[in-house]
Amino acid sequence: MLEYIEEIEVRKETHHTGKGLLYTVLSNKKGIGSIEEIPSKSPWNWLLKFLTLRQAVSRKVHIRCDNEPDLLLYKSRGYYKDIFLYSASELIGTIQPEVKVKSPKMTVFDKKGRAILKALGKFGATDFSVYSDESVKCVGTIKKRSAVYQSMKDNLLKEDHYFLDIRHLSYEEKVVMIGMTLALDLYF
């Protein structure tokens, strides 16, 4: 199904709940999947969350899309750690974030250690242009935008959405782009 999709919206459903992160994956305003954090029983994670050091928490996240194999995203405890993306216990890619104020960057490496995608952001880290390792031309984008709701309360309290332009990417690259969106939400 992801093969034929050109644009995806990733909508965060919860901000800081005891259960963890929860997202809905949409295409053409229709739900096509979900992203859900597996709750951790680690006392270290509880302590880090209590101290509001959420970026340092280890995370395991399930990514489910209709008619696609389930994916697992894993981040170990600590700041700005690499994020690993697995499908059926096989490594698909490693996302390495470079957090800089003026020029944030993420690089994705395949299981053989070759760079396959690079996402370059601008000041504020709301828009990322994605480049293939083989091309100097932009092959996709990730944009963080605020949604407009009917009430002022919802506008102030509800989360931003991520919009992905993935029309020029292969299936594997599209899967990695969803993982990059989570990295963007965790780190930037």
C-alpha positions in Angstrom: 0.0 0.0 0.0 2.8 2.5 0.8 4.2 1.9 -2.7 1.4 3.9 -4.2 1.1 6.7 -1.7 2.6 10.1 -2.5 1.9 12.1 0.7 1.5 11.1 4.3 0.3 13.0 7.4 1.6 11.9 10.8 -0.7 13.3 13.6 0.4 13.0 17.2 -2.5 12.0 19.3 -1.0 12.2 22.8 1.6 14.6 24.3 2.8 13.1 27.6 0.7 10.3 28.8 1.6 7.3 31.0 1.2 5.0 28.0 3.8 6.8 25.8 3.7 8.2 22.3 0.7 7.6 20.0 0.4 8.8 16.4 -2.1 8.2 13.5 -0.7 7.9 10.0 -3.1 9.4 7.3 -3.2 9.6 3.6 -5.8 11.7 1.9 -7.4 12.4 5.4 -7.9 8.6 5.8 -6.2 6.5 8.5 -3.8 4.0 7.0 -1.8 3.1 10.1 -0.7 3.9 13.6 2.5 4.4 15.6 2.4 3.4 19.2 5.1 3.3 21.9 5.5 0.1 23.9 5.4 1.1 27.6 8.7 0.6 29.4 9.0 -1.0 32.8 12.5 0.4 33.4 12.7 2.5 36.6 15.4 4.6 34.8 12.8 5.6 32.2 10.3 6.5 34.9 12.8 8.6 36.7 13.8 10.4 33.5 10.2 11.1 32.7 9.5 12.3 36.2 12.5 14.7 35.9 11.1 15.8 32.5 14.1 14.6 30.7 12.0 13.0 28.0 14.7 13.2 25.2 16.9 10.9 27.3 14.3 8.1 27.7 14.8 4.8 25.8 12.0 4.1 23.4 10.5 1.1 21.6 7.8 2.1 19.1 5.6 -0.1 16.8 4.8 1.3 13.4 1.8 -0.4 11.7 0.5 0.5 8.3 -2.4 -1.3 6.5 -1.3 -4.4 4.5 2.4 -3.8 5.4 4.7 -5.7 7.8 5.0 -4.2 11.3 8.1 -2.2 12.0 9.9 -1.5 15.3 11.8 1.6 16.1 14.3 1.5 19.0 16.2 4.3 20.7 18.5 3.6 23.7 18.6 5.7 26.8 20.6 9.0 26.5 20.6 12.2 24.6 20.7 12.3 20.8 21.3 8.5 20.4 21.0 6.7 17.1 17.6 5.4 16.3 17.3 1.9 14.8 14.5 0.8 12.5 13.7 -3.0 12.3 11.3 -5.1 10.2 10.8 -8.7 11.3 14.0 -8.4 13.5 16.1 -7.4 10.5 17.7 -3.9 10.6 16.4 -1.6 7.9 18.2 1.5 8.8 20.0 3.6 11.4 19.0 7.2 11.8 21.8 9.5 13.1 20.6 12.9 14.2 22.9 15.9 14.3 21.3 18.5 16.5 22.5 22.0 15.6 20.6 25.3 16.0 21.2 26.7 12.5 21.5 23.5 10.5 19.9 20.3 12.0 20.6 17.2 10.0 19.6 13.5 10.0 21.5 10.8 8.1 20.1 7.3 7.5 22.4 4.4 7.0 21.4 1.0 5.6 22.4 -2.3 7.3 25.7 -2.3 5.4 26.6 1.2 6.8 26.0 3.1 3.5 24.2 6.5 3.7 20.9 6.2 1.9 19.0 9.4 2.9 20.0 12.8 4.3 17.5 15.2 5.7 18.7 18.8 6.1 16.7 21.3 8.1 16.8 25.0 8.6 16.8 27.2 11.6 13.9 26.1 13.8 13.8 22.5 12.5 10.3 22.7 11.1 11.1 21.9 7.4 13.5 19.2 6.3 14.5 18.5 2.7 15.4 14.9 2.1 18.1 13.9 -0.4 19.1 10.5 -1.7 22.7 9.6 -1.5 22.8 9.1 -5.2 21.2 12.5 -6.1 21.8 16.1 -5.3 18.2 16.8 -6.1 15.6 16.9 -3.3 13.5 13.6 -3.3 11.2 14.3 -0.4 10.2 16.7 2.4 9.1 16.5 6.0 7.2 19.6 7.2 6.0 20.3 10.7 2.8 22.4 10.8 0.3 23.5 13.3 -3.3 22.4 12.6 -6.2 24.9 12.8 -9.0 23.8 15.1 -12.4 25.4 15.8 -11.7 26.3 19.4 -8.9 28.4 20.9 -8.3 25.8 23.5 -7.6 23.1 20.9 -5.3 25.4 19.0 -3.2 26.0 22.1 -3.2 22.4 23.4 -3.2 20.1 20.5 0.0 18.9 18.8 1.5 19.8 15.5 1.2 17.5 12.5 4.0 16.2 10.2 3.5 16.2 6.4 5.7 14.0 4.3 6.1 14.3 0.5 7.3 10.9 -0.5 6.3 10.6 -4.2 9.9 10.1 -5.5 10.9 7.4 -3.0 11.1 3.6 -3.0 9.1 1.6 -0.6 12.1 1.2 1.8 12.8 4.9 1.7 9.2 5.7 2.5 9.3 3.4 5.6 12.5 5.1 6.7 10.9 8.6 6.2 8.2 7.6 8.7 11.0 6.7 11.2 12.7 10.0 10.4 9.5 11.8 11.4 9.6 10.2 14.8 13.3 11.2 15.2 12.3 14.7 14.3 9.5 14.7 16.9 11.8 13.2 19.6 14.9 15.5 19.0 13.8 18.7 17.4 
